Amino acid sequence: MNEFVRLSDGERIYGAKSLLQSQVSAINFLKHFREYGRLRKEELVMKIDLKAKIDFALGAITDFARTLPKIQLVEETENEIIFDKEEEHKRKTADSELDEIRRKLMALG
């Protein structure tokens, strides 16, 4: 047994509009989903490209660092300290000799 329901024109139009709006929403969703997938693929390609460029830059920096002259830090040894003290003692000795000579000159007049 079949039962039928009579719809008024307003109800029929409302139902048709709702169905069409649902279809528009579904199509927009698919468009956005496809765009999202495309952007994710583009992002992946860009990340791979960026990683390659970073690796290249790091290699260039490493090569550049190898070509720079190496600086060796010289630590002060006890001999250098002793040498500096001897220099200071000689300087003091020379100053004291100069003072002594000046005193003798003043004494002579």
Secondary structure as UniProt FT lines:
FT   HELIX           9..67
FT   HELIX           78..108
//
